[in-house]
Amino acid sequence: MKKLRIAAFGFRTLPPAKGAAGADKFAMELFPRLVSRGHSVVAYNRRYPDVHVDIKEYKGVQIKTIRTVQRKGFDTLWHSFRSTMDIIFRNTADIVHIQNGGNSIWALPLRLFGKKVFVSQDGVDWKRDKWPWYGKVYLKLSSYISAWFPTNIIFDNVIARQYFEKKFNKKFAFIPFGSEVAPVLENNAILEKYGLEKGEYYLFVGRFIPDKGLHYLIPAFQQSGSAKKLVLIGGSPNPSGYEQEVHAMAGPGVVFAGFVYGDDVTRLMLNAYCYIQPSDVEGLSPVVLTVMGLGVPLIVSDIEENIYAVQDTAITFSKANPASLAEKIRYAEQHYPHMLELAENARQRAGKEFNWDTVTAQHEEIFSGNGKQ
């Protein structure tokens, strides 16, 4: 296959740093694999006043760091504008991969300058409660741009793709996330740091935003009467009243671990009693897929995207219902052999259906023009 010149933006930093989310995990897994297959990739990192990654290269991926503002929402637009100008005027790539449908506006100038543009869309973004009303209006309008101006949209879940295909009466691409992570050496330092013991805590990893449902998870955990701990990894990427509310509702059994990345996150997952995903809105969650691949028991909300990922390999609870989640937590403690059986089924499903090498090959095919459009 002809060597491809690819530029990518829309995530925060590669490798992930404070405030990272699924887009950063996706970038970390996909782009080095594209490089290993003989292609060149330029990744546009964001530099915030208080957060940046000071590197020029990551596993063969060229890193260009561009300063942006701290203000939520506008930080993405400003960084994406500057990245677009750099791609056009420095001719850093022929193919541009953009994450987040809200960035699809930049497909217009990029296409005018002869670039092939692919937008990764992970869900119906304007349904996310984290956005103010004007953000939701903008994202809804941007869906029309996404549908018609990029070379193609790549969806990571079939539910969002079906919505767009029905709305715009055209076909789009589907490529899921991968699930596997590199093996890690056994090391209990991260457990000792937070006073944790193997199998004695539930786990959540993600941003502290309303979409993720932490305001259901914490009350549900407390209602369950569990003697275990609840460990919450992550935080808000920008100052947030919601994050303050989450901290205020937590009791002594809740551990706020802050931002944790790399092998330590994997270790916390592997040693958890069970992982809980209480989301109201998701794409195809990379965290859920990772947990599945590790063979760790799962409890997830019954939204379509989660059901698509786990099928019958996890326990589900009624979305936005703390009482339902509390019941499932009690079930997990009373029927743990069944939870382990489901977890093994999930591991097998993840290995078969969600593989990063397959994901990379599918992106390569679409970028080169050989994939299904």
Buried (B, 14 or more C-beta within 10 A) or exposed (E): EEEBBBBBBBBBBBBBBBBBBBBBBBBBBBBBBBBEBEBBBBBBBBBBEEBBBEEEEBEBBBBBBBEBBEEBBEBBBBBBBBBBEBBBEEEBBBBBBBBBBBBBBBBEBBBEEEBBBBBBBBBBBBEBBBBEEEBBEBBBBBBEBBBEBBBBBBBBBBBBBBBBBEEBEEEBBBBBBBBBBEEBEEEEEBBEEBEBEEEBBBBBBBBBBBBBBBBBBBBBBBBBEBEBBBBBBBBBBBEBEBBEBBBEBBEEBBBBBEBBBEBBBBBBBBBBBBBBBBBBBBBBBBBBBBBBBBBBBBBBBEBBBBBBBBEEBBBBBBBBBBEBBBBBBBBBBEEBEEBEEBBEBBBBBBBEBBBBEBBBBBBBBBBBEEBEE
